[in-house]
Amino acid sequence: MSEEHYLELCESPVQFENASSVNNVFFDEANKQVFAVRSGGATGVVVKGPDDKSSVAFRMDDKGEVKCIKFSIGNKILAVQRTSKSVDFINFIPDYPHTEFTQECKTKNASVLGFCWTNWNEIVFITDQGILFLMERLQPDIIISASEGYLWYLQVKLPPTVNLLQDKGKLMDFLLRRRDCKMVILSVCSQILEGGEKGSLPVVATVFDKLNQVYKEYLEAEQTYTLAMESGPSRGSAAQKRPVRTQAVIDQSDMYTHVLSAFTERKGVSHKFVIAVLMEYIRSLNQFQITVQHYLYELVIKTLVQHNLFYMLHQFLQYHVLSDSKPLACLLLSLESTYPPAHQLSLDMLKRLSTANDEIVEVLLSKQQVLGALRFIRSVGGHDNVSARKFLDAARQTGDHMLFYTVFRSFQQRNQRLRGSPGFNPGEHCEEHVVHFKQLFGEQALMKPATV
């Protein structure tokens, strides 16, 4: 059971002098500072906070029992309440004298019950004569033992909490509010998917939506910041701060690397459930208008191909369930030997992307789809003007002699049709390929000029 606890005290507590007849202890919730006041401050005041920067030691005159003591933001002004009618202030601004002054309560016959700093030089008195609206404070994650002289921070151990909340939606709400939550959240996602498919898809959908809502909020904040930086600061507006990316932001790369990629490789899981989960994540991204990264679509396609679900792949592409992209088109090209219609699907996608014809040719040649590139350039009427050297280079790099022969003869036939001779012009720089052709097939294999 000792390993199941989910709350623990920090290992290094803040130590201070314990409360006694000569030492009073106070805690400032806003600055998270402990004040140890000895003899009304005459023999010393020690202030300790979350770090060394907020620790201060000083003396002050003993003017009576201290009821409340707090620093303003940044430890610039100290406020000390000794009576119910006024509060004393001491200046701690660097390079300024330690001047003292007293502020009495302006409301007649009112008693000061407490005070609250709202800025480094602004303070609010709370009296028994009025009601002031103050924003609620969640309680601080601090435990103080004044008698022993220790201040501990309360820490949440996230891994054990995973088993405390069976409702995964509520568990995700809890985790998204915690620091250092990323790996635990990703672990919970994997755990949900490992639990089997029965009734879990609605839970998966809920979790994806909660994660992507936080993801979208961060993307919007980042976009707002970027636009503000590009347009420059406007007059009278405060400087825009770059949004902080917390661990609660689970992006597509996180989900792909730590959850989905491994999930698709698991044995004994129905491929229908795998595809349903992948499509559910894509559905959630689309719902929050987040651009889906191509590697998620590639994961879907590879899963479909692995299980020979070409009909479903064709439907996904035909009805644009999978968004067009050049990386996706290249992946489809590589599937031509397994699924021949993938070649045309790829070309159609490139055309929808308004990809220039020469760029489509470059994509095809880079994938060693030399004949596919030739077919494409013919289909768009560009065969007469295309560089023969580019195609011959690509064909030769494949190491396939018969492919080189086919491409070489194709351009010889083009030359014969256009110029009446199968030879290449000097400006085409194909001399080395002519030599290579002769070495492979002999000079007699060269196409002879047609005679009338």
N, C-alpha and C positions, 0 to 999 in steps of 0.2 A: 504493500500500500504506500510505502514511503516514496516510490517512484511515480505515484499517480497524482501527487499534489500539483495544483496548477497556480498557486500563489506562493511566493517566497520573498524573504527579505534580501536586500542587496548584500553582497559580501563585505563591502567597505562602507559602513555607516559614517555619517558626520558626527564627530564627537565634540561635546561641549561640557562646560561645568554644570553639574547637576543642580537642581533646585534645592535651596536650603534656606535657613533663617537669614542669611546675608546675601543670598543670590537668587534673584527672580529670573524666570525664563519666559520669554514671549516668542510667538511664532507669527511671522508675516506670510499669509497665504499667497499673496500676489507675487512676491519676489522669492518665495520659498526660503526665507531666511530665519534663523534662530538667533534671538538676542539673549545673551547672558548678562544681566545687569547686577553688578555688585555694589551694595551700599548706595543705591540710588544713582549709581554711575560715578561716584566720587573715587572709588578704587578700581574702576575700569568697566568698560562695556566691550564685549567681544561678540561680533556678528559673524556667523558662519552660514554659508549657502551651498548651493549645488556644486560650486567649483571654487577654486582659490581666488578667482577674480572678484567674487562677491563677498569675500571675507574681509572684515575691517575690525580694527581694535582702536579704542580711543577712551578718553575720560571726559566726564562732564560734571558740573556742579550738582551736589545733592540738594535739590529744591523740594524734596518731598517724595512720597511713594509714587513710583511710575505705574500708571494704569494701562498704558498702551504705547508702543514705540514702533515706528515704521520708517523705512527709507522710501523716498520717491524713486521712480524708475532711474536706474543708473547710479544709485547711491549719491545723488547730488544734493538733496536736502533731507535732513532728519526731522521728523515730527515726533514730539513727545507729549503725551497727555498725562498731566498730574492731577488736574481738578476737573470738575464737571462743567466749568465755565469757559475754559480756554485751552489752547494747544500751543506749545512752544516749538519754535523752528530754529534749527542750526544749519548754517550754510556749509556744505562740504564740496562746493564746486572748486576744482583745482585752480591754483593761482589767485584765489579770492580769499579775503580774510574770513575766519570762522565767526561771522557776525550772528547774533541771536536776536530774535524778536518774538513777540507773543501776539496771537490772534484770538480775540475773544469772540464768543458766539454772539451774533448780532440780534438774534431773536430774544426778546425780553422774557425773562424768567425760564428760559429753556436750558436744559441740561444736555451736555454732549455725551452721547452714548458710545460714539466711536467715530472713526473717520476712514476715508478711503482715497488714496491717490488715484487720479485719473490721467495724469501726465507728470513729467518731471517737475513742473511748477504749478500744477493745478490739483486742488484737493476738495473733497466733499465732506462736510460735517453731517453726521447723522444724529438728530436730536429727538427728544421726547415730544416735540411740538409739531412734528410733521412727518409725512410719509413720503419717502423718496423711492422712485422706481429704480432698482438696480438690476442689471442682468444677472441671471442665476449663474453660479459657479458649480460646475461639476466639482466633487470634493477632490483635494490633491492626493496623489498617490504616495502619501507620506505617513509614517508612524513615528511619533515622538514619545520618548520616555524621559520626562523632565527629571524624575527622581534618579535615574541612572546616567543621564547625560548623553543619550544617543538619539540620532535622527536616522531612520532607515527609509529608503525608497522601496515601495512595494512593487515587485516585478511579477508579471504574468508569464508563466511557462505555457507557451502556446500548444506544443504537441499533445499534452494530456487533455486539453480542452476539446480536442477533436472527438473524443469518445463521450464527452459529457452532453453534447447537444446532438440528438438524433435527427432533428430537422435541419437538413443541410442548407436550406435557405437562411435560417436564423444563424446557423454557424458561420456562414459566409458574411452575414452582416456584422457579426462579432469580430471576425478576423480582419475584415477590411478597415476596422477602426484601430487596429493594433500596429505598433512598430515591428519591424523585422518579421513581417507576415508572409512575404512572397513564397518562400519554399514550403511553408505549411499549407498555404492556399493551393499551390500546385500539387502537393501531396494529397490533399483532400479530393481534388479533381481526379487524380489517378485512382484513388480509393473508390470513388463513386463508379468509375468505369469498370473497375475490377469486380464490382459487386454483382455483375450480371445484368442482363438487359430487361428482365421482367419489371415493368413499371418504373424503370429508372430514367427513361427518356425525358419525361416532364421535369424531373429533378435536375437532370443535366441542362435542360433549357433554362430553368430558373437560375442556376448557378452561372451559366454563360452570360445571361442578361445582366446579372448583378455586377459581374466583372467588367463587362463591356460598357456599362454605364459609367463606371469610374474611369475607365480607359478613355471614353469619349470626352468626359469633362476635362481630363488632362490635355487631350489633343486640342480642344477648343481654347483652353487657357493659353497653351503654347502658341496657337495661331493668333490669338489676340495680342499676345506679347510681341510676336514677330511683326505684325502689321503696325503696331505702335512704334517699334524701333525703326521700321522703314519710313514711316511718315514723319518721324521726329517728334520731340516733345511739344505739346500744345501749350499756349500761354496760360498760366495759372493752374495747370494740372500737375499733380504729384508725379514723380518719376515712377515709371512702370517697373515692377519687380518681376523677374523671370519666375514662372511657376516652378515650385519644387516638385520633382518627381519622387513620390513616396513609393514604398515597397508595395502599396496596394494597387499600383498600376501594373496590371498583367497584360502585356501586349501580345501580338500575334506570334512573335518570335519566342517568347517565353512559353506560350501554350504549345507551339509546334515542337520545340526542343524537348521540353520536360514532360509533356503529356501525350499529345496526339501521335507523334512519330512512333513512340514506343508502343502506344495502344494499337496501332495498325499492324504491328509485328507480332502481337500476342497470339499464341496458339489457342485453339479451342473456342474462339469468339466468332459468332456468326458474322459473315461479311456484310449481311444486310444491316446488322446493328452498327458495325464499324462505319459504313457509309452514312447511316442515319445520324450518327454522332458528328461526323465531319460536316455534313450538310446543315446540322443544327447550329454548329458554331458559325458557319458561313451565314446562315439565316440571321443569327443574332448580330453579327457585324454589320450586315446590310440594314437591319432594323435601326441601328444607331448611326447609320450613314458613315461607316468607317470603311475606307477602301480596303478591299481584301487583297492581301499579298499573294503573288503568283505561286509561292511555294505551297500554299494551302490547296489551291486548285490542282497543283501537280500531285499532291498527296492523294487527292480524290481520284485523279486519272490513273495513277499507278495502282491504286487499290482495285479499281474497276478492271484494269487490264490483267492484273494478277489473277482475278477470278473469271476472266473471259466474259465480262459483262459489257461487250461492245455495243449492244443495242442500247443499254442505259447510257453509255458514254456518248453515243450519237445523239440521243435525246437531250442530254444535258447541254451539248454544244449547240444543237439545232434551236433549242428554246432559250439559249443564253443564260442558263443556270450558272454556267461557268463563264465568267467575264473574259473578254478578249484581251490578250496581251502577247507581246512578241516572245517572251520566254515560254508561254504556253503553246504558241504556234510551233516553236522549235521542238518542244517535247512531242507534239503530234507528228512532226516530220520523222522523228526517230522511231515512231511506231508503225511506219508504212509496211515494213516487212511482216509484221504481226497482223496488222489490220490495214489493208490497202486503202480503204476510203479515208484513212487519217491524212493522207497526202493532200487530197482535195480540201478536206476540212481545214487543214493548216493554211493553204493558199487563200481560201475564202476568208479566214480570220485575218490574215495579213492585209487583204484588200479592204476589209471593213475598218481596219486601223488606219486606212489611208496611207499605207506604207508605199513609198515610191517603188516602181518596178525594179530599178537597179538595186535597191536595198533588199528586195525580196530575193533577187538573184544571189546577192552576197550571202544572205541567210542560208539559202539552199546549198550554195557551194561550201560554206563553212561547215555544213553538216555532211559534206561529201555526197550530196544529192545532185550529182552532176547531170544525169539524164533528166531528173525532175526539173532542174533549172533550165535545161534546153527545151523541155516541153512547155514550161511556163513562158519562156521568152518568145516561143513561137505563137503561143495562144494570144499574146498581146501584140503580135506583129512587130516585135523588135529584133528578130533573128538577123535581119539583113545588116543591122548597124552595130551589133554587139561585138565586143573584143574577142577574137578567136583565142588569143594568147591566154586570157583569163581562164577560159574553159579548159584549154589544153594543160595549163598549169595544174588546175584542180584535178583533172583526170589522171595526170601523171603521178600526182601525190598519193593517189589511192593505191598505187601499185598493181592495179587491175589492168593487164595488158589489153584484154578485149574491150574494156571500157575505153581505154585510150584510142584503140583502133576505131571504135564506133564514133567517138567525138571527132577525131581527125578526119575521117571520111565525110562526116556531116558538114564540116566547114569546107572541105574540098568541093563538095557538091554545091555549097552556097557560092563559092568563088566561080565555079563553072557557070552557074545560072546568072550571076551578076556581071561577070567580066569575060565570060567565054573561055576561061582558063582555070584549072583547078589549083594553080599555084598561088602562094601567098605573096602579097606585096611586101617590099622591104620595110615599109613603115609599120607593118603588123608585128615585126620582131618575133617571127615564129621559126627562125632558122634552126635553133637548137631542137625544136620539136620535130622538124622534118628529119634531122639527123637521127634523132631517137627512133622515129618511125621506121627509117631504113634499117637501123640496127636490129629492131625487133622482127620486122616482117620482110625485109629485103626491098631493094629499089623497085622490083617488078610489081610490088603491091601498091605503089603510088598510082593514083588515078591519072590516066592519060587525057590530054586535051581532046575534046570531042571534035571530030572531023565532019565537015559538011559534005 
